[in-house]
Amino acid sequence: MPHSHPGIEQVCYLLEGTARVEVGGEKFEMRPGDACFFPADVPHRFQASSDKVRVMVIYTPPYLENPANVVAPLGDPK
């Protein structure tokens, strides 16, 4: 489901597997070595499209991965 991180930018670097990404109305497939950028406050989605996926995720500013820090669009469960 699309979600956003208030005031936090995110970069995903795909190490293994494939993934589908959606950000800012654009959709694309990622393969190992690809990276994507999610601007702060912009709804986005990162979804594995292979059985095994390894991804390095970088947040700035850093924060603990906590569901309370994620904002989902109204009507969507977290």
C-alpha positions in Angstrom: 0.0 0.0 0.0 1.3 3.5 -0.7 2.5 5.3 2.4 4.7 8.3 3.3 7.3 9.3 5.9 6.7 12.8 7.3 9.9 14.9 6.9 12.0 11.8 6.0 13.6 11.0 2.7 14.2 7.4 1.8 16.6 5.6 -0.7 16.3 1.9 -1.5 19.2 0.1 -3.2 18.3 -3.4 -4.5 21.0 -6.0 -3.7 19.1 -9.1 -4.8 15.8 -10.1 -6.5 13.3 -7.8 -8.2 10.8 -5.2 -6.9 8.0 -3.0 -8.1 8.2 0.6 -7.1 5.6 3.4 -7.3 6.4 7.1 -6.4 5.0 10.3 -7.6 2.6 8.6 -10.1 5.5 6.7 -11.7 5.8 2.9 -11.6 8.9 0.9 -12.5 10.6 -2.4 -12.0 13.9 -2.7 -10.1 16.7 -5.2 -10.6 19.9 -5.7 -8.6 22.0 -2.6 -8.7 19.1 -0.2 -9.1 18.2 2.5 -6.6 15.1 4.6 -6.1 14.4 7.8 -4.1 11.3 8.6 -2.1 11.1 12.3 -1.3 9.8 13.2 2.2 6.0 13.3 2.5 5.4 11.7 -1.0 3.3 8.5 -1.0 5.3 5.6 -2.4 5.3 1.8 -2.5 8.1 -0.8 -2.6 6.9 -4.3 -3.3 9.0 -7.5 -3.8 8.3 -9.2 -7.1 10.6 -12.2 -6.6 10.7 -14.9 -3.9 13.8 -13.4 -2.3 14.7 -9.8 -2.1 17.6 -8.0 -0.3 17.4 -4.3 -0.1 19.5 -1.6 1.6 17.3 1.2 2.9 18.6 4.6 3.9 16.6 7.2 5.7 17.5 10.9 6.2 17.2 12.1 8.8 17.6 8.6 10.4 14.7 7.2 12.4 13.8 3.8 13.9 11.6 1.7 11.7 8.4 2.2 13.7 4.9 1.9 12.2 3.9 4.9 14.3 6.2 7.0 12.0 4.5 6.0 8.8 1.4 7.8 7.4 -1.0 5.8 5.2 -3.6 7.5 3.1 -7.0 7.8 4.8 -9.0 4.6 4.6 -5.9 2.4 4.1 -4.9 0.0 6.9 -1.3 0.3 8.0 
